[in-house]
Amino acid sequence: METPPRPELFDFHGVSMTKYFTDNWDNVKNFKAKADDIVIATYPKSGTTWVCYLLDRLYFGKTHPEKETSLPLYIRVPFLELCIPGHPKGKDLADELTITPRLIKTHLPVQLVPETFWEHNCRVIYVARNPKDVAVSHFHFCRMNSIHPAPGDWDGFLQRFMDGNMAYGPWHEHVDGWWEKKQTYPKLHYIFYEDLTENLGQEIDKLCSFLDLSPSAEEKESIISAVKFDRMKDNKVTNFTNAPLMNLKLSPFMRNGKVGDWKSHFTVAQSEQCDEHYKQKIRNPALQFRTEV
Ligand code: A3P
């Protein structure tokens, strides 16, 4: 399969986007949700795959044990707005799912999410991660995945990240917008990557209470073990081995999986500038991010 050419950014309903996330827009907008669909929403590089797999294990771990299924996670949990020529569209993959609940991934900012999910009062799980680690993770991701504009060097990339000059717009508007939605939409569960890292068991309990699930202690232990970074890195279902669009030789998808990796990329001046920038930009003071655990 051919690697798609690097896309240009353009303004899409007030959000910086590329054609690979907007070309199927009419169909995405008219997607037909079902009441038991579960949406996993994130800004890119915030732990989407981790939480998608956690949910996959929670719902289907018993019926589809890991060894019996080789279908990659990106097929099992379709990326709704993804539209790359010559590849299955996320919306079509979602339509084709026969499982219940359907798990559907999106990176859309809250104001662009198809109405159908709100109309059906679907459960939504939003995963947020601190901006410094997101920026580093995104930088390496853009190096190896040509569906994003080329990252250039780190200094330039960080500036563009803070300016929001990348697909899905500014990080702070994304996390803020979803946080605001949570205040009026009770079926939204907001998770932090840093909390998952620090106490996965507790976060699974909160998630299960939100989803009305009650796994046995044994099931929970088996899920905790399956979603560990090293296990997911070695697992073909989750590590994007053979994913048509990624060059894992340039950077693995399961790259580092840590809180605080930003320290190996940021200068002191960049770190201070970033802290100050987001102190000004984040609207809701209750929304706080930890850059170390
Ligand atoms: P790094 O690049 O910092 O390693 P997304 O799925 O939203 O694209 O996010 C990818 C990031 O989540 C990557 O971060 C990846 O390593 C990390 N990640 C994926 N699975 C993880 C896990 N089980 N534990 C911790 N981090 C994980």
py3Dmol code that shows the C-alpha trace and the ligand (Angstrom):
import py3Dmol

protein = """\
ATOM      1  CA  MET A   1       0.000   0.000   0.000  1.00  0.00           C
ATOM      2  CA  GLU A   2       1.279   3.434  -0.859  1.00  0.00           C
ATOM      3  CA  THR A   3       2.248   5.909   1.806  1.00  0.00           C
ATOM      4  CA  PRO A   4       0.005   8.941   1.527  1.00  0.00           C
ATOM      5  CA  PRO A   5       1.673  12.281   0.814  1.00  0.00           C
ATOM      6  CA  ARG A   6       2.146  14.647   3.762  1.00  0.00           C
ATOM      7  CA  PRO A   7      -0.974  16.819   4.029  1.00  0.00           C
ATOM      8  CA  GLU A   8      -1.393  20.588   4.336  1.00  0.00           C
ATOM      9  CA  LEU A   9      -3.177  22.155   7.280  1.00  0.00           C
ATOM     10  CA  PHE A  10      -6.246  24.286   6.663  1.00  0.00           C
ATOM     11  CA  ASP A  11      -9.006  25.872   8.655  1.00  0.00           C
ATOM     12  CA  PHE A  12     -11.961  23.542   9.095  1.00  0.00           C
ATOM     13  CA  HIS A  13     -14.896  25.102  10.979  1.00  0.00           C
ATOM     14  CA  GLY A  14     -12.410  27.106  13.003  1.00  0.00           C
ATOM     15  CA  VAL A  15     -10.071  24.183  13.730  1.00  0.00           C
ATOM     16  CA  SER A  16      -6.750  23.468  12.041  1.00  0.00           C
ATOM     17  CA  MET A  17      -7.165  20.130  10.223  1.00  0.00           C
ATOM     18  CA  THR A  18      -5.884  18.049   7.327  1.00  0.00           C
ATOM     19  CA  LYS A  19      -7.753  16.295   4.555  1.00  0.00           C
ATOM     20  CA  TYR A  20      -7.145  12.861   6.084  1.00  0.00           C
ATOM     21  CA  PHE A  21      -9.486  13.745   8.943  1.00  0.00           C
ATOM     22  CA  THR A  22     -12.054  15.765   6.998  1.00  0.00           C
ATOM     23  CA  ASP A  23     -12.424  14.255   3.516  1.00  0.00           C
ATOM     24  CA  ASN A  24     -15.243  11.951   4.619  1.00  0.00           C
ATOM     25  CA  TRP A  25     -16.926  14.681   6.617  1.00  0.00           C
ATOM     26  CA  ASP A  26     -20.507  14.405   5.335  1.00  0.00           C
ATOM     27  CA  ASN A  27     -20.567  10.705   6.162  1.00  0.00           C
ATOM     28  CA  VAL A  28     -18.925  11.253   9.547  1.00  0.00           C
ATOM     29  CA  LYS A  29     -21.393  13.989  10.387  1.00  0.00           C
ATOM     30  CA  ASN A  30     -24.299  11.727   9.411  1.00  0.00           C
ATOM     31  CA  PHE A  31     -22.951   8.712  11.289  1.00  0.00           C
ATOM     32  CA  LYS A  32     -25.747   6.777  13.010  1.00  0.00           C
ATOM     33  CA  ALA A  33     -24.848   6.148  16.619  1.00  0.00           C
ATOM     34  CA  LYS A  34     -26.453   3.477  18.785  1.00  0.00           C
ATOM     35  CA  ALA A  35     -27.317   4.202  22.401  1.00  0.00           C
ATOM     36  CA  ASP A  36     -24.772   1.708  23.702  1.00  0.00           C
ATOM     37  CA  ASP A  37     -21.867   3.004  21.593  1.00  0.00           C
ATOM     38  CA  ILE A  38     -18.881   4.125  23.629  1.00  0.00           C
ATOM     39  CA  VAL A  39     -16.766   6.953  22.304  1.00  0.00           C
ATOM     40  CA  ILE A  40     -13.106   7.283  23.270  1.00  0.00           C
ATOM     41  CA  ALA A  41     -12.073  10.867  22.600  1.00  0.00           C
ATOM     42  CA  THR A  42      -8.605  12.363  22.974  1.00  0.00           C
ATOM     43  CA  TYR A  43      -6.182  14.899  21.637  1.00  0.00           C
ATOM     44  CA  PRO A  44      -3.657  12.804  19.640  1.00  0.00           C
ATOM     45  CA  LYS A  45      -0.923  11.106  21.692  1.00  0.00           C
ATOM     46  CA  SER A  46      -2.763  11.226  25.000  1.00  0.00           C
ATOM     47  CA  GLY A  47      -3.133   7.502  25.653  1.00  0.00           C
ATOM     48  CA  THR A  48      -5.950   6.693  23.230  1.00  0.00           C
ATOM     49  CA  THR A  49      -4.659   3.248  22.331  1.00  0.00           C
ATOM     50  CA  TRP A  50      -4.088   2.376  25.975  1.00  0.00           C
ATOM     51  CA  VAL A  51      -7.661   3.187  26.951  1.00  0.00           C
ATOM     52  CA  CYS A  52      -9.126   1.635  23.793  1.00  0.00           C
ATOM     53  CA  TYR A  53      -7.380  -1.616  24.626  1.00  0.00           C
ATOM     54  CA  LEU A  54      -8.418  -1.408  28.260  1.00  0.00           C
ATOM     55  CA  LEU A  55     -12.029  -1.100  27.168  1.00  0.00           C
ATOM     56  CA  ASP A  56     -11.634  -3.857  24.610  1.00  0.00           C
ATOM     57  CA  ARG A  57     -10.334  -6.157  27.352  1.00  0.00           C
ATOM     58  CA  LEU A  58     -13.045  -5.092  29.793  1.00  0.00           C
ATOM     59  CA  TYR A  59     -15.858  -5.821  27.380  1.00  0.00           C
ATOM     60  CA  PHE A  60     -14.497  -8.615  25.237  1.00  0.00           C
ATOM     61  CA  GLY A  61     -11.619 -10.113  27.208  1.00  0.00           C
ATOM     62  CA  LYS A  62     -13.710 -13.086  28.288  1.00  0.00           C
ATOM     63  CA  THR A  63     -15.445 -13.752  25.002  1.00  0.00           C
ATOM     64  CA  HIS A  64     -12.435 -13.079  22.799  1.00  0.00           C
ATOM     65  CA  PRO A  65      -9.310 -14.054  24.740  1.00  0.00           C
ATOM     66  CA  GLU A  66      -6.187 -12.355  23.425  1.00  0.00           C
ATOM     67  CA  LYS A  67      -4.704 -15.456  21.881  1.00  0.00           C
ATOM     68  CA  GLU A  68      -7.807 -16.141  19.821  1.00  0.00           C
ATOM     69  CA  THR A  69      -7.924 -12.879  18.003  1.00  0.00           C
ATOM     70  CA  SER A  70      -5.346 -11.352  15.746  1.00  0.00           C
ATOM     71  CA  LEU A  71      -7.450  -8.466  14.522  1.00  0.00           C
ATOM     72  CA  PRO A  72      -5.521  -5.253  15.226  1.00  0.00           C
ATOM     73  CA  LEU A  73      -7.023  -2.803  17.652  1.00  0.00           C
ATOM     74  CA  TYR A  74      -7.297  -0.112  14.981  1.00  0.00           C
ATOM     75  CA  ILE A  75      -9.848  -2.347  13.225  1.00  0.00           C
ATOM     76  CA  ARG A  76     -11.649  -3.373  16.417  1.00  0.00           C
ATOM     77  CA  VAL A  77     -11.876   0.245  17.604  1.00  0.00           C
ATOM     78  CA  PRO A  78     -12.328   2.306  14.439  1.00  0.00           C
ATOM     79  CA  PHE A  79     -10.946   5.831  14.179  1.00  0.00           C
ATOM     80  CA  LEU A  80     -14.152   7.539  13.108  1.00  0.00           C
ATOM     81  CA  GLU A  81     -12.950  10.462  10.981  1.00  0.00           C
ATOM     82  CA  LEU A  82      -9.912   8.757   9.418  1.00  0.00           C
ATOM     83  CA  CYS A  83     -10.053   8.833   5.645  1.00  0.00           C
ATOM     84  CA  ILE A  84      -6.928   7.844   3.723  1.00  0.00           C
ATOM     85  CA  PRO A  85      -7.148   6.974   0.028  1.00  0.00           C
ATOM     86  CA  GLY A  86      -6.788   3.229  -0.488  1.00  0.00           C
ATOM     87  CA  HIS A  87      -7.542   2.389   3.158  1.00  0.00           C
ATOM     88  CA  PRO A  88     -10.804   1.498   4.871  1.00  0.00           C
ATOM     89  CA  LYS A  89     -12.539   4.585   6.192  1.00  0.00           C
ATOM     90  CA  GLY A  90     -13.053   4.783   9.938  1.00  0.00           C
ATOM     91  CA  LYS A  91     -16.740   5.500   9.541  1.00  0.00           C
ATOM     92  CA  ASP A  92     -17.244   2.394   7.381  1.00  0.00           C
ATOM     93  CA  LEU A  93     -15.315   0.207   9.834  1.00  0.00           C
ATOM     94  CA  ALA A  94     -17.545   1.518  12.615  1.00  0.00           C
ATOM     95  CA  ASP A  95     -20.673   0.757  10.572  1.00  0.00           C
ATOM     96  CA  GLU A  96     -19.416  -2.781   9.999  1.00  0.00           C
ATOM     97  CA  LEU A  97     -18.877  -3.571  13.685  1.00  0.00           C
ATOM     98  CA  THR A  98     -21.185  -6.306  14.900  1.00  0.00           C
ATOM     99  CA  ILE A  99     -20.127  -6.276  18.555  1.00  0.00           C
ATOM    100  CA  THR A 100     -21.935  -4.550  21.404  1.00  0.00           C
ATOM    101  CA  PRO A 101     -20.974  -2.085  22.627  1.00  0.00           C
ATOM    102  CA  ARG A 102     -19.185  -0.615  19.660  1.00  0.00           C
ATOM    103  CA  LEU A 103     -16.021   1.170  20.773  1.00  0.00           C
ATOM    104  CA  ILE A 104     -15.341   4.196  18.580  1.00  0.00           C
ATOM    105  CA  LYS A 105     -12.256   6.395  18.674  1.00  0.00           C
ATOM    106  CA  THR A 106     -12.100  10.043  17.706  1.00  0.00           C
ATOM    107  CA  HIS A 107      -9.693  12.942  18.098  1.00  0.00           C
ATOM    108  CA  LEU A 108     -12.321  15.535  17.232  1.00  0.00           C
ATOM    109  CA  PRO A 109     -12.653  18.594  19.427  1.00  0.00           C
ATOM    110  CA  VAL A 110     -15.961  18.496  21.277  1.00  0.00           C
ATOM    111  CA  GLN A 111     -17.740  21.015  19.026  1.00  0.00           C
ATOM    112  CA  LEU A 112     -17.128  18.868  15.927  1.00  0.00           C
ATOM    113  CA  VAL A 113     -18.354  15.552  17.363  1.00  0.00           C
ATOM    114  CA  PRO A 114     -21.323  14.279  15.325  1.00  0.00           C
ATOM    115  CA  GLU A 115     -24.623  15.212  17.014  1.00  0.00           C
ATOM    116  CA  THR A 116     -25.820  11.627  16.845  1.00  0.00           C
ATOM    117  CA  PHE A 117     -23.681  10.672  19.870  1.00  0.00           C
ATOM    118  CA  TRP A 118     -25.256  13.389  22.027  1.00  0.00           C
ATOM    119  CA  GLU A 119     -28.755  12.610  20.737  1.00  0.00           C
ATOM    120  CA  HIS A 120     -28.331   8.986  21.791  1.00  0.00           C
ATOM    121  CA  ASN A 121     -26.816   9.999  25.100  1.00  0.00           C
ATOM    122  CA  CYS A 122     -23.803   7.775  24.418  1.00  0.00           C
ATOM    123  CA  ARG A 123     -21.130   7.259  26.997  1.00  0.00           C
ATOM    124  CA  VAL A 124     -17.941   9.125  26.240  1.00  0.00           C
ATOM    125  CA  ILE A 125     -14.507   8.603  27.759  1.00  0.00           C
ATOM    126  CA  TYR A 126     -12.098  11.475  27.335  1.00  0.00           C
ATOM    127  CA  VAL A 127      -8.389  10.913  27.996  1.00  0.00           C
ATOM    128  CA  ALA A 128      -6.151  13.924  28.621  1.00  0.00           C
ATOM    129  CA  ARG A 129      -2.367  14.053  29.060  1.00  0.00           C
ATOM    130  CA  ASN A 130      -0.042  16.870  30.060  1.00  0.00           C
ATOM    131  CA  PRO A 131       0.984  19.057  27.111  1.00  0.00           C
ATOM    132  CA  LYS A 132       4.723  18.557  27.440  1.00  0.00           C
ATOM    133  CA  ASP A 133       4.575  14.779  27.077  1.00  0.00           C
ATOM    134  CA  VAL A 134       1.909  15.101  24.369  1.00  0.00           C
ATOM    135  CA  ALA A 135       4.186  17.437  22.404  1.00  0.00           C
ATOM    136  CA  VAL A 136       7.142  15.038  22.612  1.00  0.00           C
ATOM    137  CA  SER A 137       5.046  11.998  21.768  1.00  0.00           C
ATOM    138  CA  HIS A 138       3.417  13.866  18.876  1.00  0.00           C
ATOM    139  CA  PHE A 139       6.793  14.999  17.538  1.00  0.00           C
ATOM    140  CA  HIS A 140       8.013  11.411  17.226  1.00  0.00           C
ATOM    141  CA  PHE A 141       4.660  10.252  15.890  1.00  0.00           C
ATOM    142  CA  CYS A 142       4.757  12.865  13.107  1.00  0.00           C
ATOM    143  CA  ARG A 143       8.237  11.660  12.149  1.00  0.00           C
ATOM    144  CA  MET A 144       6.992   8.165  11.469  1.00  0.00           C
ATOM    145  CA  ASN A 145       3.432   8.757  10.299  1.00  0.00           C
ATOM    146  CA  SER A 146       2.935  10.677   7.094  1.00  0.00           C
ATOM    147  CA  ILE A 147      -0.740  11.405   7.645  1.00  0.00           C
ATOM    148  CA  HIS A 148       0.483  14.417   9.641  1.00  0.00           C
ATOM    149  CA  PRO A 149       2.520  17.316   8.271  1.00  0.00           C
ATOM    150  CA  ALA A 150       6.287  16.750   8.594  1.00  0.00           C
ATOM    151  CA  PRO A 151       7.395  17.751  12.104  1.00  0.00           C
ATOM    152  CA  GLY A 152      10.609  19.578  11.160  1.00  0.00           C
ATOM    153  CA  ASP A 153      13.013  20.041  14.056  1.00  0.00           C
ATOM    154  CA  TRP A 154      11.991  19.864  17.705  1.00  0.00           C
ATOM    155  CA  ASP A 155      12.206  23.603  18.410  1.00  0.00           C
ATOM    156  CA  GLY A 156       9.989  24.463  15.481  1.00  0.00           C
ATOM    157  CA  PHE A 157       7.597  21.652  16.272  1.00  0.00           C
ATOM    158  CA  LEU A 158       7.148  22.767  19.872  1.00  0.00           C
ATOM    159  CA  GLN A 159       6.383  26.299  18.744  1.00  0.00           C
ATOM    160  CA  ARG A 160       3.792  25.030  16.276  1.00  0.00           C
ATOM    161  CA  PHE A 161       2.313  22.824  18.980  1.00  0.00           C
ATOM    162  CA  MET A 162       1.911  25.743  21.359  1.00  0.00           C
ATOM    163  CA  ASP A 163       0.487  27.873  18.541  1.00  0.00           C
ATOM    164  CA  GLY A 164      -2.033  25.115  17.832  1.00  0.00           C
ATOM    165  CA  ASN A 165      -0.758  24.953  14.298  1.00  0.00           C
ATOM    166  CA  MET A 166      -1.382  21.234  13.846  1.00  0.00           C
ATOM    167  CA  ALA A 167      -4.200  18.814  13.124  1.00  0.00           C
ATOM    168  CA  TYR A 168      -7.037  19.104  15.680  1.00  0.00           C
ATOM    169  CA  GLY A 169      -5.967  22.612  16.655  1.00  0.00           C
ATOM    170  CA  PRO A 170      -4.539  23.784  19.960  1.00  0.00           C
ATOM    171  CA  TRP A 171      -4.168  21.210  22.709  1.00  0.00           C
ATOM    172  CA  HIS A 172      -5.516  23.607  25.343  1.00  0.00           C
ATOM    173  CA  GLU A 173      -8.768  24.259  23.473  1.00  0.00           C
ATOM    174  CA  HIS A 174      -9.294  20.520  23.103  1.00  0.00           C
ATOM    175  CA  VAL A 175      -8.829  19.603  26.771  1.00  0.00           C
ATOM    176  CA  ASP A 176     -10.752  22.701  27.888  1.00  0.00           C
ATOM    177  CA  GLY A 177     -13.655  22.135  25.527  1.00  0.00           C
ATOM    178  CA  TRP A 178     -14.140  18.552  26.661  1.00  0.00           C
ATOM    179  CA  TRP A 179     -13.749  19.540  30.311  1.00  0.00           C
ATOM    180  CA  GLU A 180     -16.504  22.101  29.869  1.00  0.00           C
ATOM    181  CA  LYS A 181     -18.748  19.512  28.229  1.00  0.00           C
ATOM    182  CA  LYS A 182     -18.336  17.284  31.256  1.00  0.00           C
ATOM    183  CA  GLN A 183     -20.026  19.936  33.409  1.00  0.00           C
ATOM    184  CA  THR A 184     -23.314  19.526  31.515  1.00  0.00           C
ATOM    185  CA  TYR A 185     -23.126  16.005  30.105  1.00  0.00           C
ATOM    186  CA  PRO A 186     -23.072  13.392  32.877  1.00  0.00           C
ATOM    187  CA  LYS A 187     -22.202  10.532  30.564  1.00  0.00           C
ATOM    188  CA  LEU A 188     -18.692  11.884  30.037  1.00  0.00           C
ATOM    189  CA  HIS A 189     -15.854  10.334  32.043  1.00  0.00           C
ATOM    190  CA  TYR A 190     -12.666  12.416  32.013  1.00  0.00           C
ATOM    191  CA  ILE A 191      -9.436  10.502  32.643  1.00  0.00           C
ATOM    192  CA  PHE A 192      -5.845  11.686  32.964  1.00  0.00           C
ATOM    193  CA  TYR A 193      -2.962   9.677  31.492  1.00  0.00           C
ATOM    194  CA  GLU A 194      -0.900  10.531  34.565  1.00  0.00           C
ATOM    195  CA  ASP A 195      -3.546   8.981  36.856  1.00  0.00           C
ATOM    196  CA  LEU A 196      -3.578   5.815  34.765  1.00  0.00           C
ATOM    197  CA  THR A 197       0.184   5.609  35.130  1.00  0.00           C
ATOM    198  CA  GLU A 198       0.079   6.193  38.852  1.00  0.00           C
ATOM    199  CA  ASN A 199      -2.795   3.971  39.875  1.00  0.00           C
ATOM    200  CA  LEU A 200      -4.271   1.919  37.078  1.00  0.00           C
ATOM    201  CA  GLY A 201      -6.323  -0.283  39.415  1.00  0.00           C
ATOM    202  CA  GLN A 202      -8.102   2.685  40.925  1.00  0.00           C
ATOM    203  CA  GLU A 203      -8.740   4.219  37.509  1.00  0.00           C
ATOM    204  CA  ILE A 204     -10.192   0.925  36.281  1.00  0.00           C
ATOM    205  CA  ASP A 205     -12.544   0.919  39.291  1.00  0.00           C
ATOM    206  CA  LYS A 206     -13.753   4.426  38.449  1.00  0.00           C
ATOM    207  CA  LEU A 207     -14.149   3.484  34.807  1.00  0.00           C
ATOM    208  CA  CYS A 208     -16.131   0.364  35.723  1.00  0.00           C
ATOM    209  CA  SER A 209     -18.396   2.348  37.972  1.00  0.00           C
ATOM    210  CA  PHE A 210     -19.027   4.789  35.096  1.00  0.00           C
ATOM    211  CA  LEU A 211     -19.716   1.872  32.737  1.00  0.00           C
ATOM    212  CA  ASP A 212     -21.744  -0.194  35.241  1.00  0.00           C
ATOM    213  CA  LEU A 213     -19.319  -3.073  34.923  1.00  0.00           C
ATOM    214  CA  SER A 214     -18.152  -5.307  37.732  1.00  0.00           C
ATOM    215  CA  PRO A 215     -15.259  -7.524  36.666  1.00  0.00           C
ATOM    216  CA  SER A 216     -14.084 -10.145  39.146  1.00  0.00           C
ATOM    217  CA  ALA A 217     -10.808  -9.530  40.971  1.00  0.00           C
ATOM    218  CA  GLU A 218      -9.229 -12.142  38.715  1.00  0.00           C
ATOM    219  CA  GLU A 219     -10.483 -10.463  35.525  1.00  0.00           C
ATOM    220  CA  LYS A 220      -9.279  -7.118  36.756  1.00  0.00           C
ATOM    221  CA  GLU A 221      -5.803  -8.486  37.454  1.00  0.00           C
ATOM    222  CA  SER A 222      -5.648 -10.076  34.036  1.00  0.00           C
ATOM    223  CA  ILE A 223      -6.654  -6.768  32.386  1.00  0.00           C
ATOM    224  CA  ILE A 224      -4.071  -4.818  34.394  1.00  0.00           C
ATOM    225  CA  SER A 225      -1.443  -7.227  33.222  1.00  0.00           C
ATOM    226  CA  ALA A 226      -2.577  -7.191  29.553  1.00  0.00           C
ATOM    227  CA  VAL A 227      -2.530  -3.391  29.276  1.00  0.00           C
ATOM    228  CA  LYS A 228       0.937  -2.913  30.752  1.00  0.00           C
ATOM    229  CA  PHE A 229       3.216  -0.939  28.428  1.00  0.00           C
ATOM    230  CA  ASP A 230       5.628  -3.818  27.811  1.00  0.00           C
ATOM    231  CA  ARG A 231       2.834  -6.273  27.103  1.00  0.00           C
ATOM    232  CA  MET A 232       1.172  -3.884  24.660  1.00  0.00           C
ATOM    233  CA  LYS A 233       4.534  -3.148  23.036  1.00  0.00           C
ATOM    234  CA  ASP A 234       4.986  -6.868  22.341  1.00  0.00           C
ATOM    235  CA  ASN A 235       1.408  -7.441  21.276  1.00  0.00           C
ATOM    236  CA  LYS A 236       0.714  -7.301  17.524  1.00  0.00           C
ATOM    237  CA  VAL A 237      -2.870  -6.345  18.244  1.00  0.00           C
ATOM    238  CA  THR A 238      -1.777  -3.103  19.900  1.00  0.00           C
ATOM    239  CA  ASN A 239       1.715  -2.165  18.693  1.00  0.00           C
ATOM    240  CA  PHE A 240       0.737  -1.210  15.131  1.00  0.00           C
ATOM    241  CA  THR A 241       3.096  -3.816  13.623  1.00  0.00           C
ATOM    242  CA  ASN A 242       2.178  -3.988   9.942  1.00  0.00           C
ATOM    243  CA  ALA A 243       0.031  -0.869  10.234  1.00  0.00           C
ATOM    244  CA  PRO A 244       0.088   0.406   6.670  1.00  0.00           C
ATOM    245  CA  LEU A 245       0.668   4.067   7.471  1.00  0.00           C
ATOM    246  CA  MET A 246       3.448   3.941  10.036  1.00  0.00           C
ATOM    247  CA  ASN A 247       7.191   3.543   9.651  1.00  0.00           C
ATOM    248  CA  LEU A 248       8.046   1.921  12.966  1.00  0.00           C
ATOM    249  CA  LYS A 249      11.727   1.927  12.070  1.00  0.00           C
ATOM    250  CA  LEU A 250      11.746   5.694  12.475  1.00  0.00           C
ATOM    251  CA  SER A 251       9.977   5.566  15.850  1.00  0.00           C
ATOM    252  CA  PRO A 252       7.932   2.802  17.470  1.00  0.00           C
ATOM    253  CA  PHE A 253       4.293   3.510  18.208  1.00  0.00           C
ATOM    254  CA  MET A 254       4.728   2.132  21.718  1.00  0.00           C
ATOM    255  CA  ARG A 255       7.647   4.475  22.252  1.00  0.00           C
ATOM    256  CA  ASN A 256       8.230   5.240  25.915  1.00  0.00           C
ATOM    257  CA  GLY A 257       4.920   5.307  27.822  1.00  0.00           C
ATOM    258  CA  LYS A 258       6.149   7.473  30.661  1.00  0.00           C
ATOM    259  CA  VAL A 259       5.190  10.651  32.428  1.00  0.00           C
ATOM    260  CA  GLY A 260       8.074  13.110  32.274  1.00  0.00           C
ATOM    261  CA  ASP A 261       9.816  12.024  29.070  1.00  0.00           C
ATOM    262  CA  TRP A 262       9.504  15.703  28.084  1.00  0.00           C
ATOM    263  CA  LYS A 263      12.564  16.338  30.267  1.00  0.00           C
ATOM    264  CA  SER A 264      14.755  14.654  27.679  1.00  0.00           C
ATOM    265  CA  HIS A 265      13.577  17.088  24.971  1.00  0.00           C
ATOM    266  CA  PHE A 266      12.735  20.454  26.561  1.00  0.00           C
ATOM    267  CA  THR A 267      15.345  23.042  27.438  1.00  0.00           C
ATOM    268  CA  VAL A 268      14.774  24.863  30.720  1.00  0.00           C
ATOM    269  CA  ALA A 269      13.659  27.925  28.755  1.00  0.00           C
ATOM    270  CA  GLN A 270      11.193  25.867  26.681  1.00  0.00           C
ATOM    271  CA  SER A 271       9.804  24.286  29.813  1.00  0.00           C
ATOM    272  CA  GLU A 272       9.221  27.654  31.467  1.00  0.00           C
ATOM    273  CA  GLN A 273       7.734  29.116  28.322  1.00  0.00           C
ATOM    274  CA  CYS A 274       5.379  26.151  27.995  1.00  0.00           C
ATOM    275  CA  ASP A 275       4.256  26.379  31.647  1.00  0.00           C
ATOM    276  CA  GLU A 276       3.562  30.089  31.302  1.00  0.00           C
ATOM    277  CA  HIS A 277       1.783  29.640  27.980  1.00  0.00           C
ATOM    278  CA  TYR A 278      -0.689  27.090  29.323  1.00  0.00           C
ATOM    279  CA  LYS A 279      -1.183  28.946  32.594  1.00  0.00           C
ATOM    280  CA  GLN A 280      -2.555  31.761  30.445  1.00  0.00           C
ATOM    281  CA  LYS A 281      -4.460  29.588  27.992  1.00  0.00           C
ATOM    282  CA  ILE A 282      -6.343  27.026  30.094  1.00  0.00           C
ATOM    283  CA  ARG A 283      -9.659  28.658  30.916  1.00  0.00           C
ATOM    284  CA  ASN A 284     -10.863  26.499  33.760  1.00  0.00           C
ATOM    285  CA  PRO A 285      -8.608  26.621  36.838  1.00  0.00           C
ATOM    286  CA  ALA A 286     -10.042  23.297  38.040  1.00  0.00           C
ATOM    287  CA  LEU A 287      -8.399  21.593  35.074  1.00  0.00           C
ATOM    288  CA  GLN A 288      -4.894  20.808  36.267  1.00  0.00           C
ATOM    289  CA  PHE A 289      -2.169  18.695  34.667  1.00  0.00           C
ATOM    290  CA  ARG A 290       0.729  16.950  36.266  1.00  0.00           C
ATOM    291  CA  THR A 291       3.994  16.786  34.352  1.00  0.00           C
ATOM    292  CA  GLU A 292       5.498  14.280  36.763  1.00  0.00           C
ATOM    293  CA  VAL A 293       4.115  11.596  39.051  1.00  0.00           C
TER     294      VAL A 293
END
"""
ligand_1 = """\
27
A3P
P 4.874 8.009 24.137
O 5.098 8.430 22.727
O 5.168 9.100 25.124
O 5.563 6.739 24.492
P -2.112 7.570 21.504
O -2.561 6.166 21.643
O -3.116 8.579 21.931
O -1.554 7.832 20.149
O -0.930 7.781 22.555
C 0.297 7.158 22.375
C 1.101 7.333 23.625
O 0.552 6.491 24.662
C 2.546 6.905 23.428
O 3.314 7.725 24.317
C 2.475 5.448 23.890
O 3.726 4.896 24.228
C 1.575 5.622 25.110
N 1.004 4.345 25.545
C 0.363 3.421 24.802
N 0.054 2.344 25.552
C 0.517 2.596 26.803
C 0.528 1.859 28.025
N 0.023 0.635 28.100
N 1.082 2.430 29.107
C 1.618 3.660 29.042
N 1.652 4.406 27.919
C 1.110 3.883 26.802
"""
view = py3Dmol.view(width=600, height=400)
view.addModel(protein, "pdb")
view.setStyle({"model": 0}, {"cartoon": {"style": "trace"}})
view.addModel(ligand_1, "xyz")
view.setStyle({"model": 1}, {"stick": {}})
view.zoomTo()
view.show()
